[in-house]
Amino acid sequence: MNELQSRTEMSPRHKTVLIVEDEILIRLLLAEELASAGFQVIQAANADEALRVLESSVTVDLMFSDIRMPGTMDGLGLAERVRSTWPGIKIALTSGHLPELPAGAPADLFIPKPYQPARIGAALHDLLGSGTNDLN
């Protein structure tokens, strides 16, 4: 075993978060915060882009998606698709238009907008390490 193999095996894989947000400034700020919190970050502007990422060979541990966005599918529809197709992916949803998730929504975490991006990293780390949370 060489030194590179040893370091790779000893260090855990960074968790990968897929951010699905149509507002570019919000998406970029959140991506920067999550990268600083130790996540690998992939960005998508809508559900169609997110599905292309998920259908690729990339491993995604958690999807953080806005509920209301343009395109062929909103965040709730995307979450339902992810839950049925990739059940191992944790799902966090956000919205500035809903104070809470509708009953039965396929999400492990709901974070209402406006939120402080600096707090999201800790909430997502908690979600990946344990069960369901709700950050209000």
N, C-alpha and C positions, 0 to 999 in steps of 0.2 A: 504494500500500500504506500503510495507516494504522499508527500505533504499536502498536495492539492486535494486528493481524495479524502484524506483525513479531515481537513478543514471543512470540506463540503458535507461529509457525513455527520460531523459534530454540530454544524449549525442548522437549525430548523429552517424549512422552506418558509419564505415570507408568504402570508396569506394574500390572495388576489381578490381585489374588489372591483367589480364592474359598476361604474357610475353611469346611470342613464338619466340625462338631464338636458332638456332642449335649450335652456338659457346658458349660453356659453360662459359668461363671467362667473356664474354660480358654479358651473361644472369645473372650470379651471381652478377656482379658489378651493373648492372641495378636494379636487385631485391633489393639489399642492399640500393641503393639510393632511390628507390621508397618507401620502408618500412620506411626509415628515413623521407620521405616527408609525411608520414601519411597514406599510402595506405596499404591495405591487398594485398599480392602478391601471385600469383600462377604461377608456372613456367612450361613450356612445351618445349621440344626440337624440336618438329616438329608438323605439322598440325594434324596428327593422335592423338597425345597426347592431343593437344588442343581440338579437337572434343570430346574426352572422358571426359575431364573436363566440357565442355559446356553441354554435354548430362547428366551430373550428376545433383545432386540437389544444386550445388554451384551457387550462384548468382554472375555473372560477370558484372561489369559496363562498362569496357573498355578492349579491346584487343590491345596490342602493339606487332606487328609482323614484323619480317624481311620478305622481299619479296622473296629473293633467299635462299632456304633451300632444303635439300634432303628429299625424301619421296614421298608419293603418290600424294601430292599436294603442290604447292608453296604458298607463302603468299597472292598473288592476288586471287588464287582459294579459299583459306581459307577465305579471306575477303568477297568474293562473297557469299560463303556458310553461313557465319555468318550473313551477311546483310539480306539474304533471310529467314533464319531460326530463328534468334534472332534479329529482327530489332531494339530493344531497346539498344543493345550494341554499344557503340561508338567504332570506329576503327581508330587506328593510325598505320601507316606503316612506315618502314624504309628500306633503301637500301644503300649499298656502290657502287652499280653498275648502279644505275639510278639517274640522277640529279633531276628528277621530276617524278611524277606519270603519267602513261599513261592516256589519256583522258578517262573519264568515270569510272576510278578505284573507287571501293567502299570503300572510306576512308574519314574520317572526318579531318584527319591530316596526313601530310607527314613530316618526319624528315630525311634528308639525313645523311648518315654516311660520315665521322666520326662526331659524336656528343659528347657533354659533358654530361655525365650521370646526373650531378648535375642540368642541365637545364631542363631535361625531366620531373621531378616532377612538376615544375611550369607550363609547357606546358600542361601536362595532367590534372592538376587541372583546368586550364583555359578551356580546352576542355569539361570537365564534367560540368563546370558552365555556359558555353555559347555555341556558335555555332562553326563554322569551323575556324580552324587556319592553318597557314603554317609557320613552323619554319625553316629558312634557315641560 
